[in-house]
Amino acid sequence: MKFISTRKSLAVGIEDAIMSGTAPDGGLYVPELLPERHIDEFRSADSFHEIAALWLQPFFADSVLEPELAAICSDALNFPIPVTSLEQGDTPLSVLELFHGPTAAFKDVGARFLAATMVRIIESGKSCSASITIIVATSGDTGAAVAAAFHRRPGVRVVVLLPDGRVSPRQQHQRTCWGDNIISLAVSGEFDDCQRLAKEAFADCKLNEAHHLCSANSINVGRLLPQSAYYAAASIRHFRATGEKTSFVIPTGNLGNGLACVWARRMGMPIGDIVFATNANTTIPDYLLNGEWVPRSSVATLASAMDVGDPSNMERLQLLNTDVDQMRQEFSAVTVSDETIKATIADEYQRHEIAWCPHTATGFHAYRMLPESRRRNNHWVVVATAHAAKFDTIVEPLLGTSIAAPAELAELLTWPSQYETISASLDEIASRL
């Protein structure tokens, strides 16, 4: 399998695509083709990591990682990813719980897989350097997941860029409590400033040559591929049991999680409709409405991980779809305000006595707004992207109750925070490498 740039540069192997993050022409790596798959190919697989290993095999064929793919998936994807039924009857509803990893967010799937592959590539000698520096811009859970996945990994240093004061206290703590090979920098600005700085760093030839920079955001194809595996697994299991397709409502910001689902459906998985839930950052819904792609500055919301005004992965989606009309056939998108997020958190708690994070709440609202005709006799799954305990200052006052943090998150909260605040300047980053 070869990987090409969205801007059509020369094809490279999976090792180069993972270790460089972005292509030399500034584009994003995508598979040269999306292999067609059939659910019968997964008869021998039951657990998520077994399905993931089979699912990912074509992408790693003839690479140095191919013989170790099963071990990589077993080690990295060693936590549950259940689909929990919430409502039955004519309008069945389930939740894909992606928050059972070490940092209680869906980003653990891609980050842990990426860390396992990168370390093995370095050890194999297939990397251009015996050490690399990862720069990761994060508006939500990416920084914590990447820091946890790479913490104390040999040959890797991570620089986490987060928008200062734009995330929940617990989210910020998770991204700044590591030390050792993790450098946390709070940028005076918004997520788009962090993402701009990361792109500027990757485009700086001298900085790249000196530090062998790489990305661990969803711009890195090594993050996206394992995320497509949980959509494959969820849809395969439901189809095995019922013969029915699964439709997904996906909270999305930078479009990585949404794109992963689109890829899974394009590869032949039994996936029906795809709905993207966004917050007050309306770039995606506006595009579907008027046909013009107009990136803009991000707006701070309660669902901070989705505060993205210029989603990077739209470039990958546009490569799949020739125009906006085709894009409208691919997915729909719903905008959810902060006030609606609050109301939905409270309403869903009354329905099921389960607390959801602000991002997951956008998904529930998008589902509730679907016409009943569209929901009836179809299996819908809302994607739960993070544990509500990460957003205690938002969720607990709305529900009037405390939310227990998962054990691993609770332990991280006892670690001391350590970070620097910098201006939105590449020179500031360069001086700390």
VOGU-3710 file (C-alpha; in Angstrom, 3 decimals, decimal comma):
1> mkfistrksl> 0,000/0,000/0,000  1,276/3,447/-0,955  0,168/6,813/0,390  -0,161/9,969/-1,659  -0,604/13,619/-0,795  -3,990/15,261/-1,148  -2,065/17,604/-3,456  -0,829/14,658/-5,559  2,871/14,446/-4,709  4,895/11,240/-5,075
11> avgiedaims> 3,646/8,112/-3,311  5,410/6,870/-0,156  5,168/3,841/2,119  3,259/3,805/5,391  6,472/4,282/7,381  7,269/7,577/5,648  3,660/8,753/5,808  3,548/8,191/9,569  6,965/9,623/10,360  6,546/12,795/8,309
21> gtapdgglyv> 2,931/13,588/9,205  2,391/16,009/6,315  3,578/15,616/2,726  6,447/17,744/1,345  3,960/19,735/-0,775  1,965/20,703/2,328  -0,809/18,206/1,671  -2,059/15,393/3,885  -1,291/11,756/3,249  -4,136/9,452/2,224
31> pellperhid> -4,135/5,826/1,053  -3,536/5,544/-2,687  -6,767/3,574/-2,698  -9,289/2,535/-0,075  -9,351/-1,273/-0,201  -12,773/-2,877/-0,510  -13,606/-5,070/2,483  -16,390/-7,505/3,327  -17,643/-8,502/6,759  -16,945/-12,183/5,987
41> efrsadsfhe> -13,233/-11,355/6,155  -13,651/-10,779/9,898  -15,300/-14,076/10,865  -12,235/-15,146/12,849  -12,089/-11,891/14,815  -14,163/-11,063/17,888  -12,370/-8,545/20,121  -11,780/-4,994/18,958  -8,014/-5,366/18,690  -8,442/-8,528/16,566
51> iaalwlqpff> -10,866/-6,784/14,207  -8,556/-3,751/14,085  -5,537/-5,858/13,123  -7,425/-7,474/10,227  -8,948/-4,146/9,206  -5,603/-2,367/9,072  -3,628/-5,144/7,370  -3,978/-3,862/3,763  -2,601/-0,451/4,760  0,515/-2,028/6,295
61> adsvlepela> 1,138/-4,695/3,644  4,813/-5,057/2,716  5,884/-2,621/5,441  8,278/-3,192/8,318  5,242/-3,006/10,613  3,205/-5,742/8,920  4,618/-8,670/10,960  4,007/-6,762/14,202  0,557/-5,369/13,428  -1,334/-7,876/15,581
71> aicsdalnfp> 0,978/-7,194/18,530  0,684/-3,426/18,021  -3,122/-3,616/18,102  -3,130/-5,957/21,090  -0,840/-3,658/23,088  -2,247/-0,281/22,052  -5,965/-1,076/21,822  -6,248/-2,950/25,104  -9,284/-1,182/26,575  -13,017/-1,730/25,965
81> ipvtsleqgd> -14,921/0,105/23,230  -18,517/-1,004/23,861  -21,678/-0,131/21,979  -24,302/0,331/24,696  -28,018/0,163/23,922  -29,967/3,081/25,410  -33,372/2,869/23,755  -35,160/0,043/21,967  -38,370/-0,258/19,991  -39,118/1,446/16,669
91> tplsvlelfh> -36,351/4,032/17,163  -33,420/2,101/18,621  -30,513/4,173/19,925  -27,087/3,093/21,108  -23,879/4,823/22,173  -20,354/4,006/21,007  -18,308/4,584/24,160  -14,846/5,769/23,163  -13,809/7,109/26,581  -12,450/4,023/28,355
101> gptaafkdvg> -8,788/4,596/27,482  -6,061/6,020/29,758  -7,072/9,680/29,292  -10,838/9,031/29,035  -11,246/10,254/25,433  -11,493/8,771/21,935  -8,091/10,214/21,063  -6,478/7,389/23,077  -7,225/4,984/20,213  -5,265/6,842/17,563
111> arflaatmvr> -2,558/8,191/19,869  -1,626/4,832/21,415  -1,585/3,131/18,017  0,536/5,922/16,552  3,027/5,767/19,437  3,411/2,021/19,062  4,047/2,297/15,320  6,462/5,228/15,552  8,648/3,592/18,176  8,867/0,413/16,102
121> iiesgkscsa> 9,731/2,375/12,959  12,555/4,134/14,813  13,830/0,852/16,237  13,749/-0,770/12,789  16,035/1,880/11,330  13,411/2,883/8,761  13,197/6,374/10,251  15,421/9,165/8,931  16,587/9,767/12,490  17,121/7,887/15,729
131> sitiivatsg> 15,038/10,542/17,485  12,050/12,698/16,563  10,143/15,666/17,957  6,368/15,573/17,746  4,493/18,869/17,693  0,808/18,539/18,495  -1,748/21,344/18,445  -4,741/20,578/20,624  -8,078/22,211/21,367  -9,320/19,363/23,504
141> dtgaavaaaf> -8,187/15,831/24,267  -5,463/15,249/21,672  -2,671/16,698/23,786  -3,415/14,529/26,794  -3,789/11,371/24,714  -0,567/11,997/22,778  1,350/12,912/25,939  0,155/9,751/27,693  0,899/7,540/24,689  4,451/8,862/24,174
151> hrrpgvrvvv> 5,407/9,556/27,801  8,920/8,178/28,430  9,011/6,470/25,037  12,619/6,235/23,825  13,679/8,433/20,928  10,606/10,668/21,060  10,035/14,160/22,408  6,564/15,767/22,358  5,705/19,478/22,290  2,049/20,072/23,222
161> llpdgrvspr> 0,553/23,393/22,054  -2,712/24,317/23,783  -4,763/27,527/23,675  -4,251/29,169/27,049  -7,452/29,298/29,119  -9,644/27,871/26,343  -10,212/24,404/27,824  -11,580/22,917/31,032  -9,218/22,881/34,051  -9,071/19,093/34,033
171> qqhqrtcwgd> -8,318/19,011/30,319  -5,506/21,526/30,784  -4,104/19,564/33,711  -4,062/16,356/31,673  -1,945/18,033/29,030  0,519/19,674/31,392  1,260/17,079/34,083  3,800/14,885/32,329  7,313/16,325/32,275  10,201/14,103/31,174
181> niislavsge> 10,028/14,002/27,339  6,783/16,049/27,195  6,998/19,860/26,804  3,693/21,687/27,377  3,276/25,220/25,991  0,126/27,291/26,575  -0,249/29,621/23,574  -1,784/33,068/24,053  -4,508/32,671/21,436  -7,010/30,143/20,157
191> fddcqrlake> -6,714/26,642/18,720  -6,297/27,959/15,179  -3,161/29,803/16,383  -1,811/26,525/17,761  -2,584/24,722/14,519  -0,999/27,536/12,482  2,179/27,352/14,578  2,377/23,594/14,101  2,024/23,960/10,330  4,637/26,732/10,283
201> afadcklnea> 7,029/24,507/12,211  6,575/21,610/9,775  7,153/23,991/6,844  10,391/25,367/8,342  13,205/23,392/6,678  15,888/24,364/9,208  13,695/23,472/12,178  12,791/20,156/10,578  16,386/19,310/9,821  17,510/20,115/13,346
211> hhlcsansin> 14,749/18,314/15,232  13,106/15,855/12,779  9,594/17,146/13,375  6,489/15,022/13,075  2,769/15,390/13,757  0,444/13,392/15,992  -2,717/15,362/15,174  -5,384/13,861/12,952  -3,396/15,285/10,042  -1,192/12,200/10,596
221> vgrllpqsay> -2,704/9,272/8,733  -1,402/6,952/11,453  -3,950/8,519/13,811  -6,893/8,188/11,428  -6,510/4,585/10,319  -7,131/2,971/13,747  -10,088/5,307/14,308  -11,757/3,900/11,209  -11,406/0,468/12,836  -13,919/1,167/15,604
231> yaaasirhfr> -16,554/2,181/13,075  -15,830/-1,016/11,186  -16,045/-3,106/14,366  -19,294/-1,531/15,584  -21,031/-1,903/12,231  -19,764/-5,457/11,697  -21,020/-6,625/15,083  -24,463/-5,114/14,606  -24,779/-6,500/11,079  -23,795/-9,959/12,307
241> atgektsfvi> -26,582/-9,838/14,877  -29,356/-8,207/12,846  -28,441/-7,924/9,187  -28,929/-4,144/9,500  -26,687/-1,195/8,782  -25,598/1,221/11,514  -25,942/4,988/11,193  -23,664/7,270/13,216  -23,934/10,739/14,767  -20,389/12,013/15,277
251> ptgnlgngla> -19,296/15,113/17,224  -16,553/16,657/15,109  -14,177/19,624/15,061  -11,103/18,965/12,931  -13,061/16,286/11,030  -10,679/13,414/11,796  -13,248/11,293/13,624  -15,864/11,992/10,984  -13,505/11,233/8,106  -12,597/7,901/9,709
261> cvwarrmgmp> -16,257/6,862/9,546  -16,543/7,987/5,925  -13,494/5,878/5,053  -14,998/2,832/6,777  -18,227/3,174/4,787  -16,327/3,761/1,526  -14,445/0,510/2,185  -17,687/-1,443/2,259  -18,719/-1,574/5,894  -22,486/-1,774/6,641
271> igdivfatna> -22,800/1,890/7,600  -25,901/3,910/6,744  -26,235/7,641/7,307  -23,492/9,815/8,812  -24,367/13,006/10,684  -21,710/15,409/11,953  -22,578/17,388/15,076  -20,709/20,684/15,387  -20,790/23,501/17,922  -20,955/27,257/17,236
281> nttipdylln> -18,012/26,844/14,845  -20,214/26,477/11,779  -17,700/26,173/8,932  -18,867/22,668/7,973  -22,671/23,196/8,124  -22,296/26,527/6,306  -20,371/24,818/3,518  -23,093/22,213/3,032  -25,719/24,965/3,059  -24,221/27,451/0,606
291> gewvprssva> -21,504/25,485/-1,181  -18,663/27,840/-0,243  -15,743/26,675/1,896  -14,939/29,675/4,095  -12,576/28,937/7,007  -12,719/31,465/9,830  -11,369/32,110/13,307  -12,620/29,642/15,884  -15,212/30,525/18,513  -14,755/29,376/22,122
301> tlasamdvgd> -17,544/27,052/23,283  -18,365/24,555/26,023  -17,398/21,769/23,610  -13,830/23,063/23,392  -12,312/20,099/21,541  -14,536/21,031/18,598  -13,539/24,714/18,524  -12,041/24,594/15,036  -12,736/27,194/12,362  -10,538/25,666/9,646
311> psnmerlqll> -10,810/21,864/9,853  -7,696/20,288/8,344  -9,353/17,067/7,256  -11,747/18,799/4,888  -8,864/18,582/2,416  -9,100/14,795/2,596  -12,887/14,845/2,253  -12,674/17,133/-0,755  -10,317/14,666/-2,426  -13,037/11,999/-2,082
321> ntdvdqmrqe> -15,849/14,237/-3,328  -15,747/16,271/-6,519  -18,219/18,959/-5,417  -20,485/20,048/-2,595  -23,466/18,130/-3,985  -21,523/14,891/-3,661  -20,411/15,982/-0,196  -24,060/16,415/0,811  -24,640/12,798/-0,148  -21,690/11,767/2,022
331> fsavtvsdet> -22,897/13,326/5,272  -25,078/15,999/6,858  -24,139/18,416/9,640  -25,944/20,046/12,553  -24,942/23,137/14,558  -25,487/23,065/18,334  -25,256/26,167/20,529  -23,854/26,311/24,063  -27,319/26,801/25,519  -28,549/23,735/23,677
341> ikatiadeyq> -25,524/21,761/24,880  -26,436/22,622/28,475  -30,079/21,717/27,972  -29,160/18,427/26,292  -26,802/17,370/29,087  -29,633/17,904/31,589  -32,291/16,298/29,386  -30,277/13,154/28,623  -29,481/12,765/32,322  -33,209/12,836/33,083
351> rheiawcpht> -33,846/10,229/30,404  -31,150/7,711/31,380  -29,331/9,015/34,492  -26,087/9,097/32,516  -23,878/12,182/32,387  -22,438/13,033/28,988  -19,661/15,456/28,120  -20,475/18,649/26,145  -19,155/17,128/22,901  -21,249/13,991/23,214
361> atgfhayrml> -24,237/16,210/24,037  -23,950/17,806/20,589  -24,343/14,332/19,138  -27,429/13,575/21,209  -29,058/16,839/20,170  -28,320/16,149/16,507  -29,943/12,728/16,868  -33,044/14,088/18,656  -33,510/16,648/15,869  -33,676/14,005/13,146
371> pesrrrnnhw> -37,168/13,461/11,722  -38,852/10,443/13,259  -39,169/8,930/9,794  -35,396/8,947/9,554  -34,922/7,440/13,004  -37,680/4,827/12,770  -36,526/1,238/12,248  -32,913/2,332/11,806  -30,081/1,595/14,193  -28,552/4,907/15,218
381> vvvatahaak> -25,386/5,223/17,297  -24,268/8,442/18,974  -20,484/8,567/19,343  -19,465/9,439/22,918  -16,054/11,052/22,614  -15,012/11,793/26,215  -15,942/11,046/29,817  -18,093/13,685/31,479  -15,723/13,835/34,469  -13,212/15,693/32,272
391> fdtivepllg> -15,719/18,569/32,183  -16,791/18,601/35,816  -17,011/22,407/36,022  -19,558/22,381/33,191  -21,517/19,196/33,786  -21,809/18,965/37,573  -23,578/22,327/38,099  -26,094/21,400/35,398  -26,921/18,072/37,028  -26,539/19,051/40,665
401> tsiaapaela> -24,402/16,015/41,371  -20,729/15,073/41,372  -19,250/12,808/38,696  -16,635/10,283/39,720  -13,514/10,356/37,586  -12,286/7,063/36,122  -9,365/5,628/38,082  -6,631/6,533/35,582  -7,930/10,086/35,199  -8,150/10,472/38,969
411> elltwpsqye> -4,502/9,462/39,306  -3,361/11,969/36,667  -5,133/14,765/38,530  -2,811/14,203/41,490  0,309/14,854/39,394  1,785/18,375/39,438  1,137/20,594/36,420  4,146/22,062/34,580  3,975/24,290/31,520  5,033/27,636/30,054
421> tisasldeia> 2,857/30,331/28,529  4,119/31,706/25,198  2,983/34,141/22,513  1,714/32,768/19,186  5,140/32,923/17,561  7,210/30,176/15,937  10,350/31,715/17,464  8,915/30,981/20,915  8,608/27,304/20,054  12,005/27,103/18,364
431> srl> 13,701/28,549/21,446  12,330/25,711/23,581  13,325/22,804/21,366
//
